[in-house]
Amino acid sequence: MVDAPVHIRQLVSDRGFTRLRPAGGGVEFQVFAAEASDGAAVVLRTPVQGRFQFDPNDGHVDTRSLLRWEYVVTRHLGRLGFPVATPHELCLGEADVLVSEFLPDDGRGADQVALGVHHAPLPPMAPVAAHGLPPAQLLAQRMAERFAALARYGVNVPPGPPVEQVIEVLAARPGGRLLHLDVRASNLRSADGHVLGVLDWSNALVGDPAMELGRLAEYALVPDNGVDYEQVLAGYGEGLDLDSPAFWIYRLDTAVMLALLFSSNAAHTGLGPPAVDRLLAVHERVRRALAD
């Protein structure tokens, strides 16, 4: 018997699904695959530890809100022809499950040029990760909180850049674009290089497209993420300002997130010190940019 939660096994039985098997997961969610009665492959995404969880980077996480957001945003983007896993059913109750289309992957990686910014109408629901804040305030506040959290984990880092100064710089940036902000190999499904689906929209925000590029620049430094930054840049086209204070602040937002993730998780202890070194380098770059 597959080692799956009782509610997953019950849902599989109730829907007449077969061939239940593990299919991955992450910090907040575990994922199972199954086969529907019509032969179509499906995935079942459910929280790892119940509705409310603690994450060092984000504090208390409401996984039900994240599943509801995932359902709304993928439904919205799928109707526009954007490559996502089509959601079939959102089951909310004592235990929550999102049932979606299963997307295959040939293991050869996605065409990085195709990962450029996509201009799509915004979904009818605000991203959960925004916490109701404008992007400038959100990033300034969460960076300050994450620098403080690193210090509590015993990591010797300076304070983050001044919150008000970060807000002033970022508030002047363009916005209004849907950003995924977690594009990496594990969240992509592809065949012959063609992107079949972009998965896991938990970190999505509405804001400046340069924020996405800043995140990808830092993700590319972690080999397991499978990001070819030069190819991604080719997909974004010309006219990119890659040395502005705002762009380095966006990179700092990612660098402090990665440093905290790797420093607080025993499974990633080897990645902690280099991530902290990288954070210090980006922090210094931001400090100089804000001083000019």
PAZAPA-4460 file (N, C-alpha, C; in steps of 0.05 Angstrom, whole numbers, plus 32768, in hexadecimal, padded with zeros to 4 digits):
% residues 292
    n_x    n_y    n_z   ca_x   ca_y   ca_z    c_x    c_y    c_z   seq   type   mol
   8011   7FE8   8000   8000   8000   8000   8012   8019   8000     1      M     A
   800A   802D   7FF1   8019   8046   7FEF   8017   8055   800A     2      V     A
   802E   8060   8013   802E   806F   802C   8023   808B   8027     3      D     A
   8009   808D   8027   7FFB   80A6   8022   7FE9   80AC   8039     4      A     A
   7FE3   80C6   803F   7FD0   80CD   8054   7FB5   80C0   8050     5      P     A
   7FA7   80BB   8066   7F8C   80AE   8064   7F7A   80BE   8052     6      V     A
   7F7A   80D9   8053   7F67   80E8   8043   7F6D   80E6   8025     7      H     A
   7F87   80E2   801E   7F8E   80DD   8002   7F83   80C2   7FF9     8      I     A
   7F87   80AE   8009   7F7E   8093   8001   7F5F   8093   7FFF     9      R     A
   7F52   80A2   8011   7F35   80A3   8010   7F2B   80B2   7FF7    10      Q     A
   7F38   80C8   7FF0   7F30   80D6   7FD8   7F34   80C5   7FBF    11      L     A
   7F4B   80B7   7FBE   7F50   80A5   7FA7   7F3B   8090   7FA5    12      V     A
   7F32   8085   7FBB   7F1D   8071   7FBB   7F03   807D   7FB2    13      S     A
   7EFC   8094   7FBD   7EE2   80A1   7FB7   7EE0   80A9   7F99    14      D     A
   7EF6   80B1   7F8D   7EF6   80BA   7F71   7EFB   80A3   7F5E    15      R     A
   7F00   808C   7F68   7F06   8075   7F56   7F21   8077   7F49    16      G     A
   7F34   8085   7F55   7F4F   8087   7F4B   7F5E   806D   7F50    17      F     A
   7F73   8068   7F41   7F84   8051   7F45   7FA1   8059   7F43    18      T     A
   7FB3   8047   7F47   7FD0   804A   7F44   7FDA   8062   7F54    19      R     A
   7FD2   8064   7F6D   7FDB   807A   7F7E   7FF9   8075   7F84    20      L     A
   8008   808B   7F82   8025   808A   7F86   8030   80A5   7F8E    21      R     A
   8046   80A6   7F9D   8052   80C0   7FA4   805D   80CE   7F8A    22      P     A
   805B   80E8   7F8A   8065   80F7   7F72   8074   8110   7F79    23      A     A
   807E   8112   7F92   808F   8128   7F99   8083   8139   7FB0    24      G     A
   808D   8152   7FB2   8083   8163   7FC7   8098   8178   7FCE    25      G     A
   8091   8189   7FE2   80A3   819E   7FEA   80A0   81A4   8008    26      G     A
   80A4   81BD   800F   80A3   81C5   802B   8087   81C2   8037    27      V     A
   8074   81CD   8028   8058   81CE   8033   8047   81B7   8029    28      E     A
   804C   81AC   8011   803A   8199   8005   8048   817F   7FFC    29      F     A
   8038   8169   7FFD   8041   8150   7FF1   802E   814A   7FDA    30      Q     A
   8039   813C   7FC6   802A   8138   7FAD   802A   811A   7FA7    31      V     A
   8012   8111   7F9E   800E   80F5   7F96   8003   80F5   7F7A    32      F     A
   8008   80E0   7F6B   7FFD   80DC   7F50   7FEA   80C5   7F51    33      A     A
   7FD6   80C5   7F3F   7FC3   80AF   7F3D   7FB7   80AF   7F21    34      A     A
   7FA6   809C   7F1C   7F9A   809A   7F01   7F7B   809B   7F05    35      E     A
   7F6E   80AD   7EF6   7F51   80B0   7EF8   7F44   8099   7EE8    36      A     A
   7F2A   8097   7EEC   7F1B   8080   7EDF   7F1C   8082   7EC1    37      S     A
   7F20   809A   7EB5   7F22   809C   7E98   7F3E   8098   7E8E    38      D     A
   7F51   8090   7EA0   7F6C   808B   7E98   7F7E   80A3   7E9A    39      G     A
   7F73   80BB   7E9F   7F84   80D3   7EA1   7F94   80D3   7EBB    40      A     A
   7FAD   80DB   7EB9   7FBE   80DD   7ED1   7FB8   80F7   7EE0    41      A     A
   7FB7   80F6   7EFA   7FB1   810E   7F0B   7FC6   810F   7F21    42      V     A
   7FC8   8127   7F2D   7FD8   812A   7F45   7FC7   8135   7F5B    43      V     A
   7FCE   812D   7F74   7FC0   8136   7F8B   7FD4   8144   7F9E    44      L     A
   7FCF   815D   7FA3   7FE1   816E   7FB3   7FD4   8173   7FCD    45      R     A
   7FE2   816D   7FE3   7FD6   8170   7FFE   7FEB   8179   8011    46      T     A
   7FE4   8188   8026   7FF8   8192   803A   8007   817B   8047    47      P     A
   8020   8181   804E   8031   816D   805C   8027   816A   8078    48      V     A
   8021   8180   8086   801B   817E   80A3   8001   818C   80AB    49      Q     A
   7FED   818C   809A   7FD4   8199   80A1   7FD3   81B5   8097    50      G     A
   7FBD   81C2   809E   7FB8   81DC   8091   7FCC   81F2   8098    51      R     A
   7FD3   81F5   80B1   7FE5   820A   80B9   8001   81FF   80BF    52      F     A
   8015   820A   80B3   8030   8201   80B6   8043   8218   80BB    53      Q     A
   805A   8212   80C6   806E   8227   80CB   8085   8224   80B7    54      F     A
   808D   823A   80AA   80A3   823A   8098   80B5   8251   80A0    55      D     A
   80D0   824C   80A3   80E2   8261   80AC   80E1   827A   809B    56      P     A
   80DC   8277   8081   80DC   828E   806F   80C1   829D   8070    57      N     A
   80AB   828F   8076   8091   829C   8073   8080   829B   808C    58      D     A
   808B   8292   80A3   807B   8290   80BB   8066   827B   80B9    59      G     A
   804E   8282   80C2   8038   826F   80C1   802A   826F   80A5    60      H     A
   8029   8258   8099   801E   8255   807E   8003   8247   807F    61      V     A
   7FEF   8254   8072   7FD5   8248   806F   7FD4   8238   8055    62      D     A
   7FD7   821E   8057   7FD9   820E   803E   7FBE   820D   802F    63      T     A
   7FA8   8210   803D   7F8E   8211   802F   7F8D   8229   801C    64      R     A
   7F96   8240   8026   7F96   8258   8015   7FA8   8254   7FFD    65      S     A
   7FBF   8246   8001   7FD1   8241   7FEB   7FC4   822F   7FD6    66      L     A
   7FB6   821A   7FDF   7FA9   8208   7FCD   7F93   8216   7FBD    67      L     A
   7F84   8227   7FCC   7F6F   8236   7FBE   7F7B   8249   7FA9    68      R     A
   7F90   8256   7FB0   7F9E   8267   7F9D   7FA8   8257   7F85    69      W     A
   7FB4   8240   7F8A   7FBE   822F   7F74   7FA8   8227   7F61    70      E     A
   7F91   8221   7F6C   7F7A   8219   7F5C   7F71   8231   7F4B    71      Y     A
   7F6E   8248   7F57   7F64   8260   7F48   7F78   8269   7F33    72      V     A
   7F92   826A   7F39   7FA5   8275   7F26   7FAA   8262   7F0F    73      V     A
   7FAB   8248   7F14   7FB0   8235   7EFE   7F97   8233   7EEC    74      T     A
   7F80   8235   7EF8   7F67   8235   7EE8   7F67   824D   7ED6    75      R     A
   7F6E   8264   7EE1   7F6F   827D   7ED2   7F83   827B   7EBB    76      H     A
   7F9C   8273   7EC1   7FB1   8272   7EAD   7FAC   825C   7E98    77      L     A
   7FA0   8246   7EA1   7F9A   8231   7E8E   7F87   823A   7E79    78      G     A
   7F73   824A   7E80   7F5F   8254   7E6D   7F6C   8267   7E59    79      R     A
   7F83   8273   7E61   7F91   8285   7E4F   7FA5   8277   7E3E    80      L     A
   7FA8   825D   7E41   7FBB   824E   7E32   7FD7   824C   7E3D    81      G     A
   7FDA   8256   7E56   7FF4   8254   7E63   7FF9   8238   7E6C    82      F     A
   8012   822D   7E6A   8017   8212   7E72   8017   820D   7E90    83      P     A
   8001   8202   7E9A   7FFE   81FB   7EB6   7FF1   81E0   7EB8    84      V     A
   7FF1   81D4   7ED0   7FE3   81BC   7ED5   7FC6   81C3   7EDA    85      A     A
   7FB4   81BB   7EC8   7F98   81C2   7ECB   7F8C   81B8   7EE5    86      T     A
   7F80   81C9   7EF5   7F74   81BF   7F0E   7F59   81B2   7F09    87      P     A
   7F54   819C   7F16   7F3B   818D   7F12   7F28   8192   7F29    88      H     A
   7F32   8192   7F42   7F20   8192   7F59   7F30   819C   7F71    89      E     A
   7F24   81AE   7F81   7F2F   81B6   7F9A   7F1E   81AC   7FB0    90      L     A
   7F29   8199   7FC0   7F1A   818C   7FD6   7F23   8198   7FF1    91      C     A
   7F11   81A7   7FFE   7F17   81B3   8017   7F07   81A7   802D    92      L     A
   7F13   81A0   8043   7F05   8193   805A   7F18   8190   8071    93      G     A
   7F16   817A   807F   7F28   8174   8094   7F45   8172   808A    94      E     A
   7F48   8169   8071   7F61   8169   8063   7F5C   8173   8047    95      A     A
   7F6E   8183   803D   7F6A   8190   8023   7F7B   8183   800D    96      D     A
   7F70   8182   7FF5   7F7D   8175   7FDE   7F76   8185   7FC5    97      V     A
   7F8A   818A   7FB5   7F86   8195   7F9A   7F8C   817F   7F86    98      L     A
   7F78   8179   7F76   7F7B   8164   7F61   7F7F   8172   7F46    99      V     A
   7F95   816C   7F39   7F9C   817A   7F20   7FA5   8166   7F0B   100      S     A
   7FA8   8170   7EF3   7FB3   8161   7EDD   7FD0   8159   7EE3   101      E     A
   7FD7   8140   7EDC   7FF2   8137   7EDE   8001   813E   7EC4   102      F     A
   8018   814C   7EC6   8027   8154   7EAF   8041   8143   7EAE   103      L     A
   8046   8136   7E97   805F   8126   7E95   8077   8137   7E92   104      P     A
   808F   812C   7E94   80A8   813A   7E91   80BC   8126   7E87   105      D     A
   80CB   812E   7E72   80DE   811B   7E66   80FA   811C   7E73   106      D     A
   80FD   812E   7E87   8116   8130   7E96   812D   813E   7E87   107      G     A
   8127   8149   7E70   813C   8156   7E61   813D   8175   7E65   108      R     A
   812C   817F   7E75   812C   819C   7E7B   811C   81AC   7E68   109      G     A
   8115   81C5   7E72   8104   81D7   7E63   8115   81EB   7E53   110      A     A
   810A   81F4   7E3D   8116   8209   7E2D   8116   8223   7E3E   111      D     A
   812E   822B   7E46   8130   8242   7E59   8127   825C   7E4C   112      Q     A
   812A   825F   7E32   8122   8277   7E24   8104   827B   7E27   113      V     A
   80F5   8265   7E2A   80D8   8266   7E2C   80CE   826F   7E48   114      A     A
   80E1   8274   7E5A   80DA   827B   7E76   80D8   8299   7E7A   115      L     A
   80D8   82A8   7E64   80D6   82C5   7E67   80BB   82CE   7E72   116      G     A
   80B8   82E7   7E78   80A0   82F1   7E84   8088   82ED   7E71   117      V     A
   8072   82E4   7E7C   8059   82E0   7E6D   8046   82F6   7E76   118      H     A
   803B   8304   7E63   8028   831A   7E68   800C   830F   7E67   119      H     A
   8000   830B   7E7E   7FE5   82FF   7E80   7FD4   8310   7E92   120      A     A
   7FBA   8311   7E8D   7FA8   831F   7EA0   7FAB   8313   7EBB   121      P     A
   7FA7   8323   7ED0   7FAA   8319   7EEB   7F92   8307   7EF3   122      L     A
   7F97   82F3   7F04   7F82   82E2   7F0D   7F6E   82F1   7F1F   123      P     A
   7F57   82E5   7F24   7F43   82F3   7F34   7F48   82F2   7F52   124      P     A
   7F5E   82E8   7F5A   7F65   82E6   7F77   7F81   82F0   7F7B   125      M     A
   7F86   82FE   7F90   7FA1   8308   7F96   7FB3   82F1   7FA0   126      A     A
   7FCC   82F1   7F99   7FDE   82DC   7FA2   7FDF   82DB   7FC1   127      P     A
   7FDF   82C3   7FCC   7FE0   82C0   7FE9   7FFA   82CA   7FF4   128      V     A
   8010   82C6   7FE6   802A   82CE   7FF0   802D   82EC   7FF3   129      A     A
   801B   82FC   7FE8   801C   8319   7FEA   8013   8323   8006   130      A     A
   8004   8313   8014   7FF9   831A   802E   7FEB   8335   802E   131      H     A
   7FDF   833C   8017   7FD0   8355   8015   7FE1   836E   8014   132      G     A
   7FFB   836B   8010   800D   8382   8010   8016   8389   7FF3   133      L     A
   801D   83A3   7FEE   8029   83AA   7FD5   8045   839D   7FD3   134      P     A
   804E   8396   7FBB   8068   8388   7FB8   807F   8395   7FC6   135      P     A
   8081   83B0   7FC4   8098   83BE   7FD0   8098   83B9   7FEF   136      A     A
   8081   83BD   7FFB   807F   83B9   8018   8084   839C   8020   137      Q     A
   8078   838A   8010   807B   836D   8016   8099   8365   8016   138      L     A
   80A7   836C   8001   80C3   8364   7FFF   80D4   8370   8015   139      L     A
   80D0   838A   801A   80E0   8398   802E   80DB   838B   8049   140      A     A
   80C2   8385   804F   80BB   837A   806A   80C5   835D   806C   141      Q     A
   80C2   834D   8058   80CA   8331   805B   80E8   832D   805B   142      R     A
   80F6   833F   804C   8114   833D   804E   811D   8343   806A   143      M     A
   8112   8358   8076   811A   835F   8091   8114   8348   80A4   144      A     A
   80FD   833B   80A1   80F6   8325   80B2   8108   830D   80AE   145      E     A
   8110   8308   8095   8121   82F1   808F   813E   82F5   8098   146      R     A
   8148   830E   8096   8162   8314   80A2   8162   830F   80C0   147      F     A
   814D   8318   80CD   814B   8314   80EA   8148   82F6   80F1   148      A     A
   813A   82E7   80E0   8137   82CA   80E5   8152   82BC   80E2   149      A     A
   8162   82C4   80CF   817D   82B8   80CC   818D   82BC   80E5   150      L     A
   818C   82D4   80F0   819B   82DA   8108   8192   82C8   811F   151      A     A
   8177   82C2   8120   816D   82B0   8135   8177   8294   8132   152      R     A
   817D   828C   8119   8189   8272   8114   81A7   8271   8118   153      Y     A
   81B2   8287   8122   81CE   8288   8128   81E0   828F   8111   154      G     A
   81D4   8299   80FB   81E4   82A0   80E4   81EC   82BE   80E6   155      V     A
   8206   82C3   80E3   8211   82DE   80E7   820D   82EE   80CD   156      N     A
   81F7   82FD   80CC   81F2   830F   80B5   81EB   832B   80BF   157      V     A
   81F0   833F   80AF   81E8   835A   80B7   81CA   835D   80B4   158      P     A
   81BF   8373   80BE   81A3   8378   80BA   819D   837C   809C   159      P     A
   8185   8378   8094   817D   837D   8078   817E   839B   8072   160      G     A
   817C   83A2   8059   817C   83BF   8052   8164   83CD   805F   161      P     A
   8166   83E7   8063   8150   83F6   8070   8135   83F2   8061   162      P     A
   8121   83EB   8071   8107   83E5   8065   80FC   83FD   8055   163      V     A
   80FD   8414   8060   80F2   842C   8052   8101   8431   8038   164      E     A
   811B   842C   8038   812A   8431   801F   8123   841D   800A   165      Q     A
   811F   8404   8012   8117   83EF   7FFF   80FC   83F5   7FF3   166      V     A
   80E9   83FE   8004   80CF   8405   7FFB   80D0   841B   7FE6   167      I     A
   80E0   842F   7FEC   80E2   8446   7FDA   80ED   843E   7FBF   168      E     A
   8101   842D   7FBE   810C   8424   7FA5   80F9   8413   7F95   169      V     A
   80EC   83FF   7FA3   80DB   83EC   7F95   80C0   83F8   7F8D   170      L     A
   80B6   840C   7F9C   809D   8418   7F96   809D   8427   7F7B   171      A     A
   80B5   842E   7F72   80B7   843D   7F59   80B8   842A   7F41   172      A     A
   80B8   8410   7F46   80BA   83FC   7F30   809F   83F6   7F24   173      R     A
   809F   83ED   7F0A   8086   83E5   7EFE   807B   83CC   7F0B   174      P     A
   8061   83C7   7F09   8056   83AF   7F15   803F   83A4   7F05   175      G     A
   802D   8396   7F13   8015   838D   7F06   8018   8374   7EF5   176      G     A
   802E   8365   7EF8   8032   834D   7EE9   8031   8335   7EFC   177      R     A
   8026   831F   7EF3   8025   8306   7F02   8041   82F9   7F01   178      L     A
   804D   82F4   7F18   8068   82E8   7F19   8066   82CE   7F28   179      L     A
   8073   82BA   7F1D   8073   829F   7F2A   8086   829E   7F42   180      H     A
   809F   82A6   7F3E   80B3   82AA   7F53   80BD   828F   7F5F   181      L     A
   80B9   8279   7F51   80C5   8260   7F5A   80CA   824E   7F42   182      D     A
   80D3   825B   7F2C   80D9   824B   7F14   80F4   823D   7F17   183      V     A
   80F2   8223   7F18   810A   8212   7F1A   8102   81F6   7F0F   184      R     A
   8116   81E5   7F0C   8111   81CB   7EFF   80FA   81BC   7F0C   185      A     A
   80F9   81BB   7F26   80E4   81AB   7F34   80C8   81B5   7F2F   186      S     A
   80C5   81CE   7F26   80AB   81DA   7F22   80A4   81DD   7F04   187      N     A
   80B4   81CF   7EF3   80AF   81D0   7ED6   80AB   81B4   7ECC   188      L     A
   8098   81B1   7EB9   8094   8198   7EAB   8098   819E   7E8D   189      R     A
   80A8   818D   7E80   80AE   8193   7E64   80B2   8179   7E55   190      S     A
   80B1   817B   7E3A   80B7   8166   7E28   80C4   8172   7E0F   191      A     A
   80DA   8166   7E07   80EA   8171   7DF0   80EF   818F   7DF4   192      D     A
   80F4   8197   7E0C   80FA   81B3   7E12   80E2   81C5   7E15   193      G     A
   80CB   81BC   7E0B   80B2   81CC   7E0C   80A6   81CB   7E27   194      H     A
   80A0   81E2   7E32   8094   81E4   7E4D   8077   81DB   7E4C   195      V     A
   8071   81C5   7E5B   8056   81BB   7E5C   8047   81C7   7E74   196      L     A
   8055   81CF   7E88   8047   81DA   7E9F   805B   81E7   7EB3   197      G     A
   8052   81FD   7EBF   8060   820A   7ED5   8050   8204   7EEE   198      V     A
   805C   81F6   7F01   804E   81ED   7F19   8053   81FF   7F31   199      L     A
   8043   81FC   7F46   8047   8207   7F60   8049   8226   7F60   200      D     A
   8031   8233   7F62   802F   8250   7F62   802E   825C   7F7E   201      W     A
   8037   824D   7F92   8035   8257   7FAE   8043   8271   7FB3   202      S     A
   805A   8276   7FA5   806A   828E   7FAA   8063   82A5   7F98   203      N     A
   804F   82A2   7F87   8048   82B6   7F73   8040   82D1   7F7F   204      A     A
   8047   82E6   7F71   8040   8301   7F78   8037   8310   7F5F   205      L     A
   802C   8327   7F63   8026   833A   7F4D   8039   8351   7F51   206      V     A
   804B   8356   7F3D   805E   836C   7F41   806F   8370   7F28   207      G     A
   8088   8379   7F2D   809B   8380   7F19   80A7   8367   7F0C   208      D     A
   80A6   8365   7EF1   80B2   834E   7EE4   80D0   8349   7EEB   209      P     A
   80DE   835F   7EF2   80FA   835C   7EF9   80FE   834C   7F12   210      A     A
   80E9   834A   7F23   80EB   833A   7F3B   80EE   831C   7F34   211      M     A
   80DF   8314   7F1F   80E2   82F8   7F15   80FE   82F3   7F0C   212      E     A
   8109   8305   7EFD   8124   8302   7EF2   8139   8302   7F08   213      L     A
   8135   8313   7F1C   8148   8314   7F32   8148   82F9   7F41   214      G     A
   8131   82EE   7F44   812F   82D4   7F52   813D   82BE   7F41   215      R     A
   8138   82BE   7F27   8145   82AA   7F16   8163   82AD   7F16   216      L     A
   816D   82C6   7F18   818A   82CA   7F19   8196   82BC   7F31   217      A     A
   8189   82BD   7F48   8193   82B0   7F60   818E   8292   7F5F   218      E     A
   8177   828A   7F55   8171   826D   7F52   8186   825F   7F41   219      Y     A
   818F   826D   7F2C   81A2   8261   7F19   81BD   825A   7F26   220      A     A
   81C2   8265   7F3E   81DB   825F   7F4C   81DA   8245   7F5C   221      L     A
   81C2   823A   7F5E   81BE   8220   7F6B   81BA   820B   7F55   222      V     A
   81CD   81FA   7F50   81CC   81E7   7F39   81B3   81D7   7F38   223      P     A
   81A9   81CE   7F4F   8191   81BD   7F4F   8178   81CB   7F44   224      D     A
   8179   81E5   7F43   8161   81F4   7F39   815F   81F2   7F1A   225      N     A
   8175   81EB   7F0D   8173   81E7   7EF0   816C   81FF   7EE0   226      G     A
   8176   8217   7EE9   816F   8230   7EDB   8188   8239   7ECB   227      V     A
   8185   823D   7EB1   819A   8249   7EA0   8193   8266   7E9D   228      D     A
   81A1   8277   7EAD   819A   8293   7EAE   819E   82A1   7E94   229      Y     A
   81B3   829B   7E85   81B8   82A8   7E6C   81A2   82A2   7E58   230      E     A
   8198   828A   7E58   8181   8283   7E46   8168   8291   7E4F   231      Q     A
   8164   8293   7E69   814C   82A2   7E73   814D   82BF   7E6A   232      V     A
   8165   82CB   7E6C   8168   82E7   7E63   8160   82EA   7E46   233      L     A
   8168   82D6   7E36   8162   82D7   7E19   8143   82D7   7E15   234      A     A
   8135   82C9   7E27   8118   82C8   7E25   810B   82E2   7E2D   235      G     A
   8118   82F2   7E3E   810D   830B   7E47   8111   8321   7E33   236      Y     A
   8125   831F   7E22   812A   8333   7E0D   813C   834A   7E16   237      G     A
   813B   835F   7E07   814D   8376   7E0C   8141   838A   7E20   238      E     A
   8151   839D   7E27   8148   83B3   7E38   8147   83AD   7E56   239      G     A
   8157   8399   7E5F   8156   8392   7E7B   816B   83A1   7E8B   240      L     A
   8163   83AC   7EA1   8176   83BB   7EB3   817E   83A7   7EC9   241      D     A
   8195   839B   7EC6   819E   8386   7ED9   81B1   8390   7EEE   242      L     A
   81B3   83AA   7EF1   81C6   83B4   7F05   81B9   83CB   7F15   243      D     A
   819F   83CD   7F14   8191   83E2   7F24   818F   83D9   7F41   244      S     A
   818C   83EC   7F53   8187   83E5   7F6F   816F   83D3   7F73   245      P     A
   815A   83D7   7F64   8142   83C6   7F67   8148   83AA   7F5F   246      A     A
   8157   83A6   7F49   815D   838A   7F41   816D   837C   7F56   247      F     A
   8181   8389   7F62   8191   837C   7F77   8181   8378   7F90   248      W     A
   816D   8389   7F96   815B   8384   7FAC   814B   836A   7FA7   249      I     A
   8142   8367   7F8E   8133   834F   7F88   8145   8336   7F8B   250      Y     A
   815E   8338   7F84   8170   8322   7F88   8175   831D   7FA5   251      R     A
   8176   8332   7FB5   817A   832F   7FD2   8162   8321   7FDE   252      L     A
   814A   8327   7FD5   8132   831A   7FDF   8134   82FC   7FDC   253      D     A
   813F   82F3   7FC5   8143   82D6   7FC1   815A   82CB   7FD1   254      T     A
   8170   82DA   7FD2   8188   82D1   7FE0   8183   82CC   7FFD   255      A     A
   8174   82DE   800A   816E   82DA   8027   815B   82C3   802B   256      V     A
   8148   82C0   8018   8136   82A9   801A   8145   828F   8018   257      M     A
   8157   828C   8005   8167   8274   8002   8179   826F   801A   258      L     A
   8186   8284   8024   8197   8281   803B   8188   8277   8053   259      A     A
   8170   8282   8057   8160   8279   806E   8156   825D   806A   260      L     A
   814D   8256   8052   8144   823B   804C   8159   8227   8052   261      L     A
   8171   822B   8047   8187   8218   804A   8193   8217   8066   262      F     A
   8192   822E   8074   819D   822F   808F   818B   8223   80A4   263      S     A
   8170   8223   809F   815D   821A   80B3   8154   81FD   80AF   264      S     A
   815D   81F1   8099   8154   81D6   8092   816C   81C3   8093   265      N     A
   816A   81B0   80A6   8180   819D   80AA   8187   818D   8091   266      A     A
   8173   818A   807F   8178   817B   8066   8189   818A   8053   267      A     A
   818D   81A4   8058   819C   81B5   8045   81B4   81C2   8052   268      H     A
   81BE   81B6   8068   81D3   81C3   8077   81EC   81CA   8067   269      T     A
   81F2   81B9   8053   820A   81BE   8043   8206   81D6   8031   270      G     A
   81EE   81DD   802B   81E8   81F4   8019   81E7   820F   8029   271      L     A
   81E5   820D   8043   81E2   8225   8053   81F9   8239   8051   272      G     A
   8212   8230   8057   8228   8243   8056   822C   8251   803B   273      P     A
   822C   8243   8024   822E   8252   800B   8217   8264   8005   274      P     A
   81FF   825D   800E   81E8   826F   800A   81EB   8288   801B   275      A     A
   81F6   8286   8033   81FB   829D   8044   8211   82AF   8037   276      V     A
   8226   82A2   802D   823B   82B1   801F   822F   82C1   8008   277      D     A
   821E   82B4   7FF9   8211   82C2   7FE2   81FF   82D9   7FEC   278      R     A
   81F1   82D4   8002   81E0   82E9   800D   81F1   8302   8015   279      L     A
   8208   82FD   8021   8219   8313   802A   8223   8323   8011   280      L     A
   8229   8315   7FFC   8233   8322   7FE4   821D   8333   7FD7   281      A     A
   8205   8329   7FD6   81EE   8338   7FCA   81E7   834F   7FDD   282      V     A
   81E8   834B   7FF7   81E2   8360   800A   81F5   8377   8006   283      H     A
   820E   8371   8002   8222   8387   7FFE   821C   8396   7FE4   284      E     A
   8214   8387   7FD0   820E   8394   7FB6   81F6   83A7   7FBA   285      R     A
   81E2   839E   7FC9   81CB   83AF   7FCE   81D3   83C7   7FDF   286      V     A
   81E3   83C3   7FF3   81EC   83D9   8004   81FA   83EF   7FF3   287      R     A
   820C   83E6   7FE1   821A   83FA   7FD0   8206   8408   7FBD   288      R     A
   81F3   83F9   7FB2   81E0   8404   7F9F   81CE   8419   7FAD   289      A     A
   81C6   8414   7FC6   81B5   8427   7FD4   81C5   843F   7FDE   290      L     A
   81DF   843C   7FE1   81F0   8452   7FEA   81F6   8466   7FD4   291      A     A
   81F5   845D   7FBB   81FC   846F   7FA5   81E7   8485   7FA1   292      D     A
***
